[in-house]
């Protein structure tokens, strides 16, 4: 080997050692950086003519694509179940627990007790007033639950809009990074930092919609959903959604009163089980707005209907004309089956017993259609009203099954149903969270290891010193030649 060849080899060795030290430094400085992929210097032996040496090929990112894909799907599932579980927990809080004095079941129980107390002393105006007050509190509680459900639907509708907007921005960022990475590779520049940024953006997309990453030419990637929707491939799609300022119980996506999801102007199914976007936060939000909350509204409407129909029984109060409203009304009118949707939000007590509306509580004892007070000691109607509340009857609507229930039993069934659904969803969320955390831990184990990097740094120092010594030796040889 010639002296010039030895010098060339040593210089390339110094260059490679310097680049390797730079890579190790980058790894150590980003050891706590989320989304940073560990770098490895790629090098190979170089032969130019008769000279050798080492050639730096570039910097590679150490990423386990299979593990990354699994972690993203786990992230989607966790986001999906967490979103639904949080809504069901809020729904359970809205209904209240049996121990809560403001819960629906407690309000109904207190109303039933007031009827029993009034029947024991029908001449007591205070006890009759208490019945009216407790009946009003039942109606107001049901109103509050109905309003709360619709308010949560509106909040979810707004969150869908915000989520779609964020998703569009993220998809555009992926497309922009694809272009920048391709251009950098074409110019021979390193792209690891850009790829880190793209991975972080795709991770955020995976929380909203499950994605499958497919490599394309020149470092670009395409994104597809497991359901077959194309999100990014040469260009990014645009998702469209219009939020509603006001949402009422009768408003659904099926009747066109609420917005669905469009991709590049085409309607897309938002089914959380089999739709193109199934599995992430966005699908869970649509399921909450269009299925879970509408189901909850149907349940509370069924409870309201049960109350109304119990007191509209023609055999209960002979003073009422056929077709007249009972103690509980649909905004003052008799209940019409075709108008059940939203009944819970319109439930009111009959103005005939409401002193603030010109009525009198004595009609609880003497009949809603009575024009004057009857015998003060007659408790027969009060006893019948109490019996009506505790009577077992099969709900005419709602997903309560065919079992007969009392009024308080029906309210308890509603709370139990929501509580059960919440527990099931929280179990699924816990499983998804555990799976995500395990995969995240495995992914981090493939990240930067400070001990390993320090060992590499020691080898780099030795290699750098050896190549520097080689240059020093070549210099001594050249000096000897010059002194001849």
C-alpha positions as CSV (number, residue, x, y, z in Angstrom):
1,X,0.0,0.0,0.0
2,X,1.3,3.5,-0.9
3,X,1.7,6.3,1.6
4,X,-1.0,8.2,-0.2
5,X,-3.3,5.2,0.1
6,X,-2.7,4.9,3.8
7,X,-3.3,8.6,4.2
8,X,-6.6,8.3,2.3
9,X,-7.8,5.4,4.3
10,X,-7.0,7.2,7.6
11,X,-8.8,10.3,6.4
12,X,-11.9,8.4,5.5
13,X,-11.7,6.6,8.8
14,X,-11.6,10.0,10.6
15,X,-14.6,11.2,8.6
16,X,-16.6,8.1,9.4
17,X,-15.7,8.3,13.1
18,X,-16.8,11.9,13.2
19,X,-20.1,11.1,11.5
20,X,-20.6,8.2,13.9
21,X,-19.9,10.5,16.9
22,X,-22.5,12.9,15.5
23,X,-25.1,10.2,15.3
24,X,-24.4,9.0,18.8
25,X,-24.6,12.6,20.1
26,X,-28.0,13.0,18.3
27,X,-29.3,9.7,19.9
28,X,-28.2,10.7,23.4
29,X,-29.6,14.2,23.2
30,X,-33.0,12.9,22.1
31,X,-33.2,10.1,24.5
32,X,-36.3,11.7,26.1
33,X,-37.8,12.9,22.8
34,X,-41.1,11.2,22.0
35,X,-41.3,10.0,18.4
36,X,-37.5,10.0,17.9
37,X,-36.2,6.9,16.2
38,X,-32.7,5.8,17.1
39,X,-30.2,6.5,14.3
40,X,-27.6,4.1,12.9
41,X,-24.7,5.1,10.7
42,X,-24.6,3.0,7.5
43,X,-21.1,2.5,6.1
44,X,-19.2,0.2,3.8
45,X,-15.7,-0.3,2.5
46,X,-14.8,2.0,-0.3
47,X,-12.6,1.1,-3.3
48,X,-11.6,3.8,-5.7
49,X,-9.0,2.5,-8.1
50,X,-6.4,0.8,-5.9
51,X,-7.3,2.9,-2.8
52,X,-9.5,1.6,-0.1
53,X,-11.0,3.2,3.0
54,X,-14.5,3.5,4.4
55,X,-17.6,5.1,2.8
56,X,-20.5,6.6,4.7
57,X,-23.7,5.5,3.0
58,X,-26.0,7.6,5.2
59,X,-28.0,7.5,8.4
60,X,-30.7,4.9,8.9
61,X,-33.7,5.1,11.4
62,X,-34.0,2.0,13.5
63,X,-37.8,1.4,13.4
64,X,-39.7,-1.9,13.8
65,X,-42.5,-1.3,11.3
66,X,-44.6,-4.3,12.4
67,X,-44.5,-3.2,16.0
68,X,-45.2,0.4,15.0
69,X,-48.3,-0.7,13.0
70,X,-49.6,-2.9,15.9
71,X,-49.1,0.0,18.4
72,X,-51.0,2.4,16.1
73,X,-54.0,0.0,15.8
74,X,-53.9,-0.4,19.6
75,X,-53.9,3.4,19.9
76,X,-57.0,3.6,17.7
77,X,-58.8,1.0,19.8
78,X,-57.9,2.7,23.0
79,X,-59.1,6.1,21.7
80,X,-62.3,4.5,20.5
81,X,-63.2,2.7,23.8
82,X,-62.1,5.7,25.9
83,X,-64.3,8.1,24.0
84,X,-67.4,5.9,24.4
85,X,-66.6,5.0,28.1
86,X,-66.3,8.7,29.0
87,X,-69.7,9.4,27.4
88,X,-71.4,6.6,29.3
89,X,-69.9,7.7,32.5
90,X,-71.3,11.2,31.9
91,X,-74.6,9.6,31.1
92,X,-74.6,7.6,34.3
93,X,-73.8,10.8,36.3
94,X,-76.7,12.6,34.5
95,X,-79.2,9.9,35.7
96,X,-77.7,9.8,39.2
97,X,-77.2,6.8,41.4
98,X,-79.9,5.3,43.6
99,X,-78.3,6.8,46.7
100,X,-78.3,10.3,45.1
101,X,-81.4,12.3,46.3
102,X,-81.5,14.1,43.0
103,X,-81.5,11.0,40.8
104,X,-84.5,10.0,38.8
105,X,-85.2,6.9,40.8
106,X,-85.0,8.8,44.1
107,X,-87.3,11.5,42.8
108,X,-89.9,8.9,41.8
109,X,-89.6,7.1,45.1
110,X,-90.2,10.4,47.0
111,X,-93.2,11.1,44.8
112,X,-94.7,7.7,45.6
113,X,-94.1,8.4,49.3
114,X,-95.9,11.7,49.1
115,X,-98.9,10.0,47.6
116,X,-99.0,7.5,50.4
117,X,-98.6,10.3,53.0
118,X,-101.4,12.4,51.3
119,X,-103.7,9.4,51.3
120,X,-103.3,9.0,55.0
121,X,-104.5,12.6,55.6
122,X,-106.4,13.7,52.5
123,X,-107.7,16.8,54.2
124,X,-104.1,18.2,54.6
125,X,-103.5,20.9,52.0
126,X,-99.8,20.8,52.9
127,X,-99.6,17.1,51.9
128,X,-101.5,17.7,48.7
129,X,-99.1,20.6,47.9
130,X,-96.2,18.2,48.6
131,X,-97.6,15.7,46.0
132,X,-97.7,18.4,43.4
133,X,-94.2,19.6,44.3
134,X,-92.8,16.0,44.1
135,X,-94.6,15.3,40.8
136,X,-93.2,18.5,39.4
137,X,-89.7,17.5,40.5
138,X,-90.1,14.2,38.7
139,X,-91.0,16.0,35.5
140,X,-88.2,18.5,35.9
141,X,-85.7,15.8,36.5
142,X,-86.8,14.0,33.4
143,X,-86.6,17.3,31.5
144,X,-83.0,17.8,32.8
145,X,-82.0,14.3,31.7
146,X,-83.4,14.9,28.2
147,X,-81.8,18.3,27.9
148,X,-78.5,16.9,29.1
149,X,-78.5,14.1,26.5
150,X,-79.2,16.6,23.7
151,X,-76.5,19.0,25.1
152,X,-74.0,16.1,25.0
153,X,-75.0,15.3,21.5
154,X,-74.3,18.9,20.5
155,X,-71.0,18.8,22.2
156,X,-70.1,15.6,20.4
157,X,-71.2,17.1,17.1
158,X,-68.9,20.1,17.7
159,X,-66.1,17.7,18.7
160,X,-66.6,15.8,15.4
161,X,-66.1,19.1,13.5
162,X,-62.9,19.9,15.5
163,X,-61.6,16.3,15.0
164,X,-62.3,16.4,11.2
165,X,-60.5,19.7,10.9
166,X,-57.5,18.4,12.8
167,X,-57.5,15.3,10.7
168,X,-57.5,17.3,7.5
169,X,-54.5,19.4,8.7
170,X,-52.6,16.2,9.6
171,X,-53.3,14.5,6.3
172,X,-52.0,17.6,4.5
173,X,-48.9,17.6,6.7
174,X,-48.2,13.9,5.8
175,X,-48.5,14.8,2.1
176,X,-46.2,17.9,2.5
177,X,-43.6,15.7,4.4
178,X,-43.8,13.1,1.6
179,X,-42.9,15.8,-0.9
180,X,-40.0,17.2,1.3
181,X,-38.6,13.7,2.0
182,X,-38.7,12.7,-1.7
183,X,-36.9,16.0,-2.6
184,X,-34.3,15.6,0.1
185,X,-33.5,12.0,-1.0
186,X,-33.2,13.1,-4.6
187,X,-30.7,15.7,-3.5
188,X,-28.8,13.2,-1.4
189,X,-29.7,14.8,1.9
190,X,-30.6,13.0,5.2
191,X,-34.3,12.7,5.9
192,X,-34.4,11.1,9.3
193,X,-35.7,14.1,11.1
194,X,-38.4,14.6,8.5
195,X,-39.4,11.0,8.9
196,X,-39.5,11.3,12.7
197,X,-41.9,14.2,12.2
198,X,-44.0,12.3,9.7
199,X,-44.2,9.3,12.1
200,X,-45.5,11.6,14.9
201,X,-48.1,13.1,12.6
202,X,-49.3,9.6,11.5
203,X,-49.4,8.6,15.1
204,X,-51.9,11.4,15.8
205,X,-54.0,10.4,12.8
206,X,-54.1,6.8,14.1
207,X,-55.9,8.0,17.3
208,X,-58.6,9.4,15.1
209,X,-58.8,6.8,12.4
210,X,-57.0,3.5,12.2
211,X,-54.3,3.7,9.5
212,X,-52.1,1.3,7.6
213,X,-48.9,2.8,6.3
214,X,-47.6,1.6,2.9
215,X,-44.2,2.6,1.6
216,X,-44.0,4.4,-1.8
217,X,-41.1,5.5,-4.0
218,X,-38.5,8.0,-2.9
219,X,-39.3,7.7,0.8
220,X,-43.0,8.6,0.5
221,X,-45.8,6.7,2.2
222,X,-49.5,6.1,1.5
223,X,-52.1,5.8,4.3
224,X,-55.1,3.5,4.1
225,X,-57.8,2.6,6.7
226,X,-58.4,-1.1,7.4
227,X,-61.9,-0.5,6.0
228,X,-60.5,0.4,2.6
229,X,-60.6,4.2,2.6
230,X,-57.6,6.0,1.0
231,X,-56.4,8.9,3.1
232,X,-53.0,9.8,1.5
233,X,-51.6,8.4,-1.8
234,X,-49.9,11.0,-4.1
235,X,-52.4,13.5,-2.5
236,X,-54.3,13.8,0.7
237,X,-58.1,13.4,0.7
238,X,-60.3,16.1,2.3
239,X,-63.0,15.2,4.8
240,X,-66.0,17.4,5.2
241,X,-68.5,17.8,8.1
242,X,-70.9,20.5,9.1
243,X,-71.6,21.0,12.8
244,X,-75.1,22.0,14.0
245,X,-75.6,24.9,16.5
246,X,-78.8,23.3,17.9
247,X,-79.6,19.6,18.2
248,X,-83.1,18.4,19.1
249,X,-84.2,14.8,19.9
250,X,-85.8,14.3,16.4
251,X,-82.7,15.4,14.5
252,X,-80.7,12.5,13.1
253,X,-78.3,11.9,10.2
254,X,-80.9,9.5,8.7
255,X,-83.5,12.2,8.2
256,X,-80.9,14.6,6.9
257,X,-81.1,17.1,9.8
258,X,-77.6,16.3,11.0
259,X,-74.4,16.1,8.9
260,X,-72.8,12.9,7.9
261,X,-69.1,12.5,6.9
262,X,-67.9,13.1,3.3
263,X,-64.5,12.2,1.8
264,X,-63.7,14.2,-1.3
265,X,-67.4,15.1,-1.6
266,X,-68.7,11.6,-1.3
267,X,-70.8,10.3,1.6
268,X,-68.9,7.7,3.8
269,X,-70.4,5.3,6.3
270,X,-69.5,6.1,9.9
271,X,-70.4,2.6,11.2
272,X,-68.1,1.9,14.1
273,X,-68.0,-1.8,13.4
274,X,-67.7,-2.2,9.6
275,X,-67.4,1.3,8.1
276,X,-64.3,2.6,6.3
277,X,-63.3,4.7,9.3
278,X,-64.3,2.2,12.0
279,X,-62.2,1.8,15.1
280,X,-60.9,5.2,16.1
281,X,-62.1,8.2,18.0
282,X,-64.0,9.7,15.0
283,X,-66.1,6.6,14.6
284,X,-66.8,6.5,18.3
285,X,-68.0,10.1,18.2
286,X,-70.4,9.4,15.4
287,X,-71.7,6.3,17.2
288,X,-72.3,8.4,20.3
289,X,-74.2,11.1,18.4
290,X,-76.2,8.8,16.1
291,X,-76.8,5.6,18.1
292,X,-75.9,5.7,21.8
293,X,-77.3,9.1,22.7
294,X,-80.4,8.5,20.5
295,X,-80.9,5.2,22.3
296,X,-80.6,6.9,25.6
297,X,-83.1,9.5,24.5
298,X,-85.5,6.8,23.5
299,X,-85.1,5.2,26.9
300,X,-85.9,8.3,28.9
301,X,-88.8,9.1,26.5
302,X,-90.1,5.6,27.3
303,X,-89.9,6.4,31.0
304,X,-91.8,9.6,30.4
305,X,-94.4,7.8,28.4
306,X,-94.9,5.2,31.1
307,X,-95.6,8.0,33.6
308,X,-98.0,9.8,31.3
309,X,-99.9,6.6,30.4
310,X,-100.2,5.5,34.0
311,X,-102.1,8.7,34.9
312,X,-104.1,8.9,31.6
313,X,-105.9,5.6,32.3
314,X,-109.6,6.5,31.8
315,X,-110.5,4.2,34.7
316,X,-108.3,6.1,37.2
317,X,-110.1,9.5,37.3
318,X,-113.8,9.7,36.4
319,X,-113.7,13.5,36.4
320,X,-111.6,13.7,33.3
321,X,-113.2,13.8,29.9
322,X,-112.1,11.1,27.4
323,X,-108.9,12.1,25.7
324,X,-107.9,14.7,28.4
325,X,-104.4,14.8,29.8
326,X,-103.6,13.2,33.1
327,X,-101.3,14.3,35.9
328,X,-98.3,14.3,33.6
329,X,-98.7,15.9,30.2
330,X,-97.0,16.6,26.9
331,X,-96.6,20.4,27.4
332,X,-100.1,20.6,28.8
333,X,-101.7,18.3,26.2
334,X,-102.6,14.6,26.1
335,X,-99.9,12.2,24.9
336,X,-99.9,11.2,21.2
337,X,-98.0,8.0,20.4
338,X,-96.6,9.5,17.2
339,X,-95.0,12.3,19.1
340,X,-93.1,10.2,21.6
341,X,-89.6,11.3,20.4
342,X,-88.5,14.1,22.7
343,X,-91.4,13.6,25.2
344,X,-89.1,13.6,28.1
345,X,-88.0,17.2,27.3
346,X,-91.7,18.3,27.1
347,X,-93.0,16.5,30.2
348,X,-95.0,18.8,32.5
349,X,-97.5,18.4,35.3
350,X,-101.1,19.3,34.6
351,X,-101.9,23.0,35.0
352,X,-105.1,21.9,36.9
353,X,-103.0,21.0,39.9
354,X,-100.4,23.8,39.5
355,X,-101.2,26.8,41.7
356,X,-98.8,29.0,39.6
357,X,-100.9,28.2,36.6
358,X,-104.2,28.9,38.3
359,X,-104.9,25.3,39.4
360,X,-105.2,23.8,42.8
361,X,-103.6,20.9,44.6
362,X,-107.0,19.7,45.9
363,X,-107.6,18.3,42.4
364,X,-105.0,15.6,43.3
365,X,-107.6,14.4,45.8
366,X,-110.9,15.2,44.0
367,X,-110.0,14.7,40.3
368,X,-108.4,16.8,37.6
369,X,-111.7,17.6,36.0
370,X,-113.4,18.6,39.3
371,X,-114.8,22.1,39.3
372,X,-115.0,22.3,43.1
373,X,-113.5,20.6,46.1
374,X,-115.1,17.4,47.3
375,X,-115.2,15.7,50.6
376,X,-112.0,16.4,52.5
377,X,-111.7,12.9,53.9
378,X,-112.0,11.1,50.6
379,X,-108.7,9.4,49.9
380,X,-109.9,6.9,47.3
381,X,-108.3,8.8,44.3
382,X,-105.0,9.3,46.2
383,X,-104.9,5.6,47.0
384,X,-105.6,4.8,43.3
385,X,-102.8,7.1,42.2
386,X,-100.4,5.4,44.6
387,X,-101.4,2.0,43.3
388,X,-101.0,3.2,39.8
389,X,-97.3,4.1,40.4
390,X,-96.5,0.8,42.0
391,X,-98.5,-1.3,39.5
392,X,-96.5,-3.6,37.3
393,X,-96.9,-2.9,33.6
394,X,-94.8,-3.7,30.5
395,X,-93.2,-0.6,28.9
396,X,-94.9,0.3,25.6
397,X,-91.6,1.5,24.1
398,X,-87.9,1.6,24.9
399,X,-85.4,-1.3,24.9
400,X,-86.5,-2.6,28.3
401,X,-87.7,-6.1,27.3
402,X,-91.0,-7.6,28.0
403,X,-90.8,-7.8,31.9
404,X,-93.5,-5.8,33.7
405,X,-92.2,-3.1,36.0
406,X,-93.4,-0.4,38.4
407,X,-92.6,3.2,37.7
408,X,-89.6,3.2,40.1
409,X,-88.5,-0.2,38.8
410,X,-88.5,1.2,35.2
411,X,-86.3,4.1,36.3
412,X,-83.9,1.7,38.1
413,X,-83.8,-0.5,35.0
414,X,-82.7,2.6,32.9
415,X,-79.9,3.4,35.4
416,X,-78.8,-0.3,35.6
417,X,-78.7,-0.5,31.8
418,X,-76.5,2.6,31.4
419,X,-74.3,1.4,34.3
420,X,-73.9,-2.0,32.8
421,X,-72.9,-0.5,29.4
422,X,-70.4,1.7,31.1
423,X,-68.8,-1.1,33.0
424,X,-68.5,-3.2,29.8
425,X,-67.0,-0.3,27.9
426,X,-64.6,0.5,30.7
427,X,-63.5,-3.2,30.7
428,X,-62.8,-3.0,27.0
429,X,-61.0,0.3,27.5
430,X,-58.8,-1.2,30.2
431,X,-57.9,-4.1,27.9
432,X,-57.1,-1.7,25.0
433,X,-55.1,0.6,27.3
434,X,-53.0,-2.4,28.6
435,X,-52.4,-3.6,25.1
436,X,-51.4,-0.1,23.9
437,X,-49.0,0.4,26.9
438,X,-47.4,-3.0,26.4
439,X,-46.8,-2.3,22.7
440,X,-45.5,1.2,23.6
441,X,-43.1,-0.3,26.1
442,X,-41.8,-2.8,23.5
443,X,-41.4,0.1,21.1
444,X,-39.4,2.1,23.6
445,X,-37.1,-0.9,24.3
446,X,-36.0,-0.5,20.6
447,X,-35.3,3.2,21.2
448,X,-32.2,4.9,22.5
449,X,-30.2,2.9,25.1
450,X,-27.7,5.2,26.8
451,X,-25.5,2.3,27.9
452,X,-25.2,1.0,24.4
453,X,-24.6,4.4,23.0
454,X,-21.8,5.1,25.5
455,X,-20.2,1.8,24.5
456,X,-20.4,2.8,20.9
457,X,-18.8,6.1,21.7
458,X,-15.8,4.4,23.3
459,X,-15.3,2.4,20.1
460,X,-15.7,5.5,18.0
461,X,-13.0,7.2,20.2
462,X,-10.7,4.3,19.7
463,X,-11.3,4.3,15.9
464,X,-10.8,8.0,15.8
465,X,-7.5,7.8,17.8
466,X,-6.3,4.9,15.6
467,X,-6.9,6.8,12.4
468,X,-5.4,10.0,13.8
469,X,-2.3,7.9,14.8
470,X,-2.1,6.6,11.3
471,X,-2.1,10.1,9.9
472,X,0.6,11.0,12.4
473,X,2.7,8.0,11.3
474,X,2.3,8.9,7.6
475,X,3.4,12.5,8.5
476,X,6.6,11.1,10.2
477,X,7.3,8.9,7.1
478,X,6.9,12.0,4.8
479,X,9.2,14.0,7.1
480,X,11.8,11.2,6.9
481,X,11.7,11.3,3.1
482,X,12.0,15.0,3.0
483,X,15.2,14.9,5.2
484,X,17.0,12.5,2.8
